[in-house]
Amino acid sequence: MAENSKMPVAFFRKQLTSIMAERFDILFEGLSEEKALELLRTNPEDLSNPVEKYTAATRLAASRSEQSLEGLIEAIQLDPENLFNRITRRKVLEALGRRRDARALPALFTALAFDDETSVINAVDSIAQIGAALNSNQSQKLLCALRGSDNQKRSVIQTHTRLGLAGGEEEIAALEQEENPLVAGAARAYAARVHGRLDRLVPLIHQLTDSIAGRRRAAVIDLGDAGDVSMLPHLVTCPVSMPLRAKSAFQLVDPEKTGTVPTAHSDLIIQLLQDDPAMLSLQKDWICSSNLTEIEKNLQHRDEGKQYGGALSLMNMPQELQIETIDQLRSRYWSDYGANYLLTAVVGLKNVEERSDVVRTALAETLPQYAKSRVAAAWACLRLGLTDQVELLRDIQNTATWIPLKWSCEHALKGLS
């Protein structure tokens, strides 16, 4: 089966909810809670723009009032025959996870019986996000949800892992040999985390260097869920996006989200966040020739391995040609947050003092999608000795909620002081 049918990109986007959630809040902050509730309760056929109905559900995820919680729970019963109601119901189930209120659990469990796979998966994921203890009846309903698609199986297994539910051992163990690594990997992470079977993680180490990007991403997520910190050296060098690796790495070294990394793991976390492509497990055919056209193609590729290969080729250029290429790529792709990040990283990693303005600009970016560029910029400030950025670094450290960014600024400030 083709990768796209087993590993949709949307599945992996959900793993970066902390950044995405913040982005949603900014996009919809102009919509009042009162108006959002009104839209949520309006028949989409009576709306001039029915899309507003499901954007209202996303807006209410950021609310905290009793009325908004009740409105979201009520909307789970929307008639799914109407396409906009069906999409709204999916968004509502997702929003309730962000609310993290256990009072939503009964309604979320009713959604496990829906015939819409996306709604079921969103409900399962939200049950995990809420993180409350389940009663025996709820645990059984969750286990029954294994009887679905591979994507649904994976979400159900992950929820068992994250909630520490031991009751599904036999059913989940049977899935460790599944052909689809999304299912098998999640089952192996469950065995390690909940039942202490760390030996089950060996195939996931090999999967970190798979030629298919989706399999590498899945392995990174599963190793984070597995909770075995000895996997950190393998995870750090996997060629997938830095935020995805960081999410799993911080799960391992700082499970309580204190922002503190034990000294024993500090060097590996620094290596991960500095994100030098030369330190990643790149396949030879991912590294392109050192010319603008080929680097451009690689930076635009959907596979992060290819993107890092392009960045490495840029790093290996003679300095004069390197600066010229950085300028051309910046003029064309600076708004592309993937290219933005890699260009910022390269300037820092290669100490390109002539383009320190790239670092200053990246550090000043405030949109959430550029958060990883700010991480690269923080380390670049340290390498380039940009003491004029200390005030901004301190401000970011004090206000950032994303731990990799906060931690990077903290270390840059220590080095610049």
C-alpha angles and dihedrals in degrees: 000000000000119000094243093060092052103034113033115191090234089064093061094042088065090064091069096057096139092065095036092049091055090048091053091051091055093046094052103031090109091063111088121225091240092054092045091054090049091052092046091056096044122100105250089226088065094053122091087213109029091187086076089071096066095036085058090059091054090048091054091056086076094050125095105194126115091236093056092048091050090048092053093047091048091051092062085080094059114135105259094202087087109073094220091049089050092051090044091052090054091050091047092054089050092047092054089060090057090050090059093202116147091211087077093061099091091053092045091053091054087059091061087077094055118115092223108096095203091054092050092049092048090050092049092048091049092051087056093047092052088053097196123149113267127222120233093263092052092046090054092049090051092050090050088057088072085084094086143078122319091260090052092048090052093052092048092050092047090052090052088052096047093046093043094235108174096182097084097059098117096044094045095043088060089062097057091092096049115135092230107080091208088068100034094046094050090049091051091049088052092052091051099043102039103028102028096242097145091162088073091071098071095094089053091059090058090045090061089075097042117138090233112080095211092058091051091050092049091051091052091052093046094050089052090052092046091066098214106138091195086076091066097096090054094045095050094061097046111120100234128107116307094233092055092050091044092052092055094039093053089047086060101042101030108025092161092055095235094145090239122120119200112246091241090065100034097098093053092048090050090050090051095048095044085053102197107188089214088066095054127094096252123173114233095242091057091064109083131201116279100259131110097247095052094042089049091054092049095049089053094048119113092225110084089211089065091045092054089045089057091048091050091052089051090051091052095055122108108268099251093048090042092057091046091051093047089053093051094046091047093052091053106033111022091114090055101092093209093054090039090058097046094046090051090048093050093051089054099040092050095039093236096180091175089068100041086126087073088061094047091050093048093048090053094054110114104181110107094235089065095053092107090052087057089054090053090045093052092056090043090054088057094048094046095041094236098175090166087073096057094100092052092045090052091049092051091047090053097045107030117106096190105091098212089057094044092047093048092052091048092055094043090053092050090052094047096047 
